[in-house]
Amino acid sequence: MLVNDFKNKLTEYKNFEVWEIQNMNDFFKGNSVLKTIFETDYGIKISELSKRRHEIQETDLSVMHKILDQVGDKHFFIFTLLDPNHLELIQIQDMKLMDFGMDIAEIKNNCVYVMIMDKTKNEIPFF
């Protein structure tokens, strides 16, 4: 999702949760489907990741994006300290458009954060 779109589409999502990820091990512990997607896409077992990491050209953040894009039942908004996505969330909080259940401005600089949410049904009735 593009950072500029999120603020304008807040009402299209519900059940928000912020997930703090310290490293790739944390990421894969989040849900077993993430491990399955990784092993299928990269052909590397999670148990071999640390010794075979050099075979993957993408950054950890890029790997997370790629994997999360394949999870069909949730939507994700990834951010790190003061990146454009984080600044957008701070603005949303400051404008009191949303309560994140935490001070979204106060996040750690050595972690990746993922906003997990469900898409609401905004279907146009079929006549």
C-alpha positions as CSV (number, residue, x, y, z in Angstrom):
1,M,0.0,0.0,0.0
2,L,1.3,3.5,-0.8
3,V,1.9,5.7,2.2
4,N,-0.3,8.5,0.8
5,D,-3.2,6.2,0.3
6,F,-3.4,4.9,3.9
7,K,-4.7,8.1,5.5
8,N,-7.4,8.5,2.9
9,K,-8.5,4.8,3.2
10,L,-8.5,4.3,7.0
11,T,-12.2,3.5,7.0
12,E,-11.6,0.6,4.6
13,Y,-9.7,-1.3,7.3
14,K,-10.4,-2.6,10.8
15,N,-8.8,-4.7,13.6
16,F,-5.5,-2.9,13.6
17,E,-2.6,-4.3,15.4
18,V,1.1,-3.2,15.5
19,W,3.7,-5.9,15.3
20,E,7.3,-5.1,16.5
21,I,9.9,-7.2,14.7
22,Q,13.5,-7.3,16.0
23,N,15.0,-9.6,13.5
24,M,14.1,-12.3,10.9
25,N,13.6,-14.9,13.6
26,D,10.9,-12.7,15.1
27,F,9.3,-12.3,11.7
28,F,9.1,-16.0,11.1
29,K,7.7,-16.7,14.6
30,G,4.8,-14.4,13.8
31,N,2.9,-17.0,11.8
32,S,3.8,-20.4,10.4
33,V,2.5,-19.4,6.9
34,L,5.4,-16.9,6.7
35,K,7.9,-19.7,7.0
36,T,6.1,-21.8,4.4
37,I,6.0,-18.9,1.9
38,F,9.7,-18.1,2.5
39,E,10.8,-21.7,2.0
40,T,8.7,-22.1,-1.1
41,D,9.9,-18.8,-2.7
42,Y,13.6,-19.0,-1.8
43,G,14.1,-22.7,-1.7
44,I,15.9,-22.4,1.7
45,K,14.8,-23.9,5.0
46,I,14.4,-21.4,7.8
47,S,16.9,-23.5,9.8
48,E,19.5,-22.8,7.1
49,L,18.8,-19.1,6.7
50,S,21.6,-17.7,8.8
51,K,24.3,-19.7,6.9
52,R,22.8,-19.2,3.5
53,R,21.6,-15.6,3.9
54,H,24.3,-14.5,1.4
55,E,22.3,-16.3,-1.4
56,I,19.5,-13.8,-1.0
57,Q,20.2,-10.5,-2.6
58,E,17.2,-8.6,-1.1
59,T,17.4,-6.9,2.2
60,D,15.5,-8.3,5.2
61,L,12.9,-5.5,4.8
62,S,12.4,-6.5,1.1
63,V,12.0,-10.1,2.0
64,M,9.4,-9.2,4.6
65,H,7.5,-7.1,2.0
66,K,7.6,-9.9,-0.6
67,I,6.3,-12.5,1.9
68,L,3.6,-10.3,3.5
69,D,2.3,-9.4,0.0
70,Q,1.4,-13.0,-0.5
71,V,-0.7,-13.4,2.7
72,G,-4.2,-13.1,1.4
73,D,-6.4,-12.7,4.5
74,K,-4.7,-9.7,6.0
75,H,-3.3,-6.4,4.8
76,F,0.0,-5.0,6.0
77,F,1.6,-1.6,6.3
78,I,5.4,-1.8,7.0
79,F,7.3,1.0,8.7
80,T,10.6,1.8,10.5
81,L,11.6,4.8,12.5
82,L,10.9,8.1,10.7
83,D,10.5,6.5,7.2
84,P,7.7,8.0,5.1
85,N,5.2,5.4,6.3
86,H,6.0,6.1,10.0
87,L,5.7,9.8,9.4
88,E,2.3,9.2,7.9
89,L,1.2,7.2,10.9
90,I,2.4,9.9,13.3
91,Q,0.3,12.5,11.3
92,I,-2.7,10.2,11.5
93,Q,-2.2,9.9,15.3
94,D,-1.6,13.7,15.8
95,M,-4.8,14.5,13.8
96,K,-6.6,12.0,16.1
97,L,-7.9,10.0,13.1
98,M,-6.9,6.8,14.7
99,D,-5.8,5.4,18.1
100,F,-3.0,2.8,17.7
101,G,-3.2,1.7,21.3
102,M,0.3,3.1,21.7
103,D,2.2,6.3,21.0
104,I,3.1,5.5,17.4
105,A,5.8,8.2,17.4
106,E,7.8,6.3,20.1
107,I,9.1,3.2,18.3
108,K,12.6,1.6,18.4
109,N,15.1,2.6,15.8
110,N,16.4,-1.0,15.5
111,C,13.1,-2.7,14.7
112,V,10.7,-3.1,11.8
113,Y,7.0,-2.5,12.5
114,V,4.0,-3.9,10.7
115,M,0.5,-2.6,11.0
116,I,-1.7,-5.6,10.5
117,M,-5.3,-5.0,9.5
118,D,-8.4,-6.5,7.9
119,K,-10.1,-5.0,4.9
120,T,-13.7,-4.1,5.5
121,K,-16.4,-5.0,3.0
122,N,-16.9,-2.0,0.8
123,E,-18.6,-3.9,-2.0
124,I,-21.0,-2.2,-4.3
125,P,-24.4,-4.0,-4.3
126,F,-25.1,-5.9,-7.5
127,F,-28.5,-5.0,-8.9
